[in-house]
Structures are given as C-alpha cells and as structure tokens.
Amino acid sequence: MAEYSYENKIQGALTSEFDRFGIKANCDKNACKAGCLNIRKELLKERKRVIQWRILNEATVILNSRLHSESLPLKFIKCAKKLVSAREAMLALKEENGTGLRIVKHYTYYDHYNQFEELGQRAKPQEKLVEDQVYEPQGVIKIILEKGEIIDRNSTRFRADDLFGFSAIKKNLLGVPLTANNKVIGALLAANKYGEESFNEDDRELLVILGTQLGIALENSRLYEKVDEKLQLKVEELERLNEKLLKQQKMLEKSSEIHKKLTELVLRGRGIEAICSTLAAFINCPVQIEDKDFNIKATTAQNETDTKSFLCGKDLILDSSYSRQVKELFHDRKPVEIVLGPERTQYLVPIVAGEQILGLLTALSNQGNLKQLYRTAMEQGATITALEMLKEKAAVEQTKRLKENFIEHVLEGNFESDDWVQHRALQLGFDLEKCYQIIALEIEPDAKCRCKPELYQEIREFCMNSFPDVVVVTKSSYITMMFVYDRGKQPDGARPLVDLLKERLPGVVKGGNWWIALGTHCDSLEKCVLSYRNAITTLGIMKSLKLKNRVICYDNLGIFSLIEINSRCFARFIKKALGPLVEYDQKHRTQLVETLNLYYKYNGNVLMASRKGYLNPSTMKYRLRRIKEITGLDYKDADVSLQLQLAIRLLNYDCPEV
C-alpha cells in the first residue's frame, strides 16, 4: 500500500512536469526515465541561455568601461569563445591607416604530456594568445570583409586554405562582420564548437550581437583615444607653455633682483664702478663702461692686457668691417653682439638718455653667446648707468656753475678779501698751488653762420672737453677763460689751449673774424683780476687797430699798453702827424710813409735802411728830403720822431703774436 502510494506520488509529479513541457506521461519506468532526460536537457538549455546572457552583460560592461582599443580585442575574443562554446576564436581588424589587418587569436588546447596525465589525472586545458599583422586578407576573412556576410560552415564545406589563421583541421566555423558607421571594420570568428554539434541559430544571433557591440566599442574607443590624444597634446602644450612661463617668471625674478641691486647702488651713491662690478659678478663676465668720448669710466679687467682685449667704441668706428654694428649701436641705439673668435663674443649696449648716447656698456664672454637673462641684465645695467651718469653730469654742471660764478666775482674784483678767495677756492676744489692766465675771446661770425650765443656755447664745450680744469665765463659780446697750469710752465701758460682754438675758430666763424687776447700770468687766484683787465685791454686795442684773426698777449703790446683805447683819438692823431704824407702817397702812388718807417726801424742809418728796402742810398736821401718838405717836420728831432713813429705804428700796427 505504501509502495503504491509512493509510485502514485512519482507518477503525479512526472505527469505535472510532462504536462508543463507538453509530454504525454505513461506510468511505466521507461517513460519516467525519458521524461527526466527531457527535463535535464531543457534545464541545461536554460542554464546555457543564462550563461550566454551573462556573457553579453559582461560585454556590455566592457563596452561602457572605455578600455583602450589595444586591450578590447582580447576581452571580446574570450567573451565570444564562452558565448558560443568554441575552442578557438579570432578577431581580424582593419588598421585605421589602411595598411593591413591586425590579427588576434585565442584558442584552448590540451598538452598530452603534462604533469596531470603522469599522475593519472585528467589533462588540464591550456590557453594561448597569438597576435599578428598581415597586409592582405585571405580565406573566409576576405569574404566577410569584402561582402559583409555571415559565414557558418562545417568541415565538409571549406578547404584548409580557407581557414586563414586557424589550424588545418576544423569541425566547424562561424564568422560575423564587425560594422561601425555602416562600414565593415573587421571580422569575428569562432571555431571548433565543444561537442560534435554545429553552431546553431542562437549562436549566430549571439555572435552577431557580440560583433555589433565590439564594432561599436572599437569605434567609440578609437574616437575616445583620438579625443584623448588631442587632449593629451593640449595638456602637453599647456605644460610646455607653463614651463616656459615658469622660466620667464624666474628670469623676471632674477632680472628684478639685479635691477633692485643696481638701483640701490645708485640711491646709495656707490658710483659707476660699483655698478660695473655688480654686473660682472652677476653675469660672470668682465664688464667695461665707457663714456661718450670712449674713455674708460669703470672696468673689471684685472690688468692692461685684459683691458685691451675689449673692443671699444673707437675701435668699432675706425674698423669699416663693423659698419652694420656701428649703425645699430649709435644710430638705432640697439645692443649688438660681435663674434671675436671661437666661443668668444662681446655684447655692447648703448647708454642712452633721451636722444643722447652717454657711453657704452660692454661684456666680454669666453663661453659663447650671452644668455637672455644676462642680456636683459646688461640692458638694465645700461639704464641704471645712464641715471648715474646723468647724476654725475648734473653734479659736475652744478660745480662748474659755482666755479664760474666764483671766478666771475674774482675777475670783477667783487670779493671781500684774499682770504675769502682762498677759502672759497678750496671749497670748490681749486688747487691753490697752480698758476693761472686769463684769455679773452671775441668772434664776429659770417652772416650765414649761427648766432653768437650758440657759437660761444660750442666754444665753451670744446674748451672744457679739451681741458677740464678750464673755467669759462660767457659775456654778451665775448667769453673769458681762466686757464690753469702747473708752476714752472709760465713761458707756455695757455699756449696749448690757444693753439687748439686757432685751429678750431676758422671752422666755427665760417669766414668771419675772431680775436684772442691773453692777460698776464698769475701765481694766485686773487691776482687774476689784473690778468683779466690786461686781456680785455688787449682785446680792445686789437679791435681798434683792426687786427683780425690773431692772438696777442698783453705783454707784447709795448707802448700801446699805456695809452687809452679810443679809435677816434687814434684816427685824429694819425691824421695830424702823417696826414699830408699819406695823402701824397695816395695821390702820386709813392711810398714815402714806408720809407720813413724804414728810416726809424734802422735807427736813422740811411745805408742800412736803403739796403734793407732795396733802394739806392741817393734815392733814400731824396725821399727823406721830400718827406721834410711835404710835412714841414724835422724827422730827426727827438719829439717829432716819437710822434711820427707812434703814428706809423698805429697806421700799420704789427704787434707780435703769442
């Protein structure tokens, strides 16, 4: 009864299950066994479907994971093998540049000689990955790529040559195209399905789905990589730009630091030498500073040999091969770099203030071209040096003005005492051990020439540049110069300056006239008032006697230094003494005035005077008688002789020059 009841229960359960799957149930044991087999098959199919959808989900996750296109093929090949239960799978992808195919193969095999068989155990399956690259598609891959068809064949429907990339013996093969943007970009193939059955319709559909996902994933990955590559390029470009900006920032910081140091030197009044040494220490090169006359103001050269190694501004101007650099340096006011030899260059920067070039700042490098930072430091150094030079120039100009005012008071005799003169002279830096001589100069320029004030300013600068110790005082009609010289050089005195002026003045007045008068020598400043009066007296006499373009010293005036300077008085005196004789010479074209001058010149010696004048003695005597008849004067009388000689000197003044 219990057995019957148990069988009834089994039969009922099987009947309900058979009814669910559409199977007619019989109550015998064979029917029960067959029903169980069918149930198992259905359960296995369901399990297989679950695994396949799980694999598709994994593929979807891979699709959304933004993997690199290089790693995607292997991931999808493994998914394909699991999805359709294949031993081998292959992926053939067209290269983006169109140069061939990239082949990725993955297959499972059993090593019959592995350690598991030696131990009597079941052989463990081995996996192998092969990557290759070909230039021409073959076999079924070529068909899929060219026609975009799905290939599903068994071993009886293809040859070994058709199975490009797989082993020679195959049971079955399934291949689908990979598409992206309506283009075939590759092929996905699976071979050797587990078991004896062939690939079914479900396998084809699943592989098509997987191939579609793979095509989309590859295309998205490639697009992402392109975008990522562009972003990476932008990032690299930004990094390079940032690096460049950082370098520039460091350069600006260092440049600001050296500028601050140089500015502090100027504010502290350290001078041009401190600027020169600071620059040399910063750029690690010898540095030299020249003024506008190419005189060295400061240098870091250790000896004369090092100093001569610099190519100074005067050398540039004199050497025609540097004409381009000279134009850039002095006309365009730009820094220039000159190659002096292997790894030896010189960098020159003009020291500019407004439109004026005050000098040159030079660096000598033995290590090739200067770095940009050092060039910037040199240019900043030139600016700071210009400020220092302007400050020095202003100080010098102020000192010169004070000296000029002081000397003007001294020359006019406008001072309290000799002690005050000496005290003030020491304050202004005069050397009381020197000697002095006053020069008075007046010009009468040509009508086409510049006005007097401009010419006087030019002469003033010329004198002060030639002799820095000279003090020049400018008046409305003339200028006065106090020349300073060492004791023991009294015979020369102001001769060096006078010689330069004699060469310079013809080019200044342009066909006009000029007069230079020298006063007496002085061994102290307070005595310069006398030298000044002597120079002015000499200048007046020169103009009254119409002695143009000459240099005359007061000591050479002789008797004229004792008389009053009055051109009208001179004219009346000459007319009274020599008037009839002058008129006779003009009317009869004779030379009686010259004959009388010869007579007095040789102290009344008729024979010597006639010989020097290339005259016959009888002719000389005849002319002397005619002079006495015309003038009514006894030329042998001492008083008359003095008047006649003075009149002749005034008429034809011939004072010796300095």
Beta strands, then each sheet from edge to edge (+ up, - down):
strand 1: 86-94
strand 2: 101-110
strand 3: 125-134
strand 4: 151-154
strand 5: 172-180
strand 6: 183-193
strand 7: 287-291
strand 8: 296-299
strand 9: 336-341
strand 10: 344-353
strand 11: 356-365
strand 12: 435-444
strand 13: 471-474
strand 14: 479-485
strand 15: 513-522
strand 16: 550-553
sheet 1: 3+ 2- 1+ 6- 5+ 4-
sheet 2: 8+ 7- 11+ 10- 9+
sheet 3: 13+ 14- 12+ 15- 16-
end
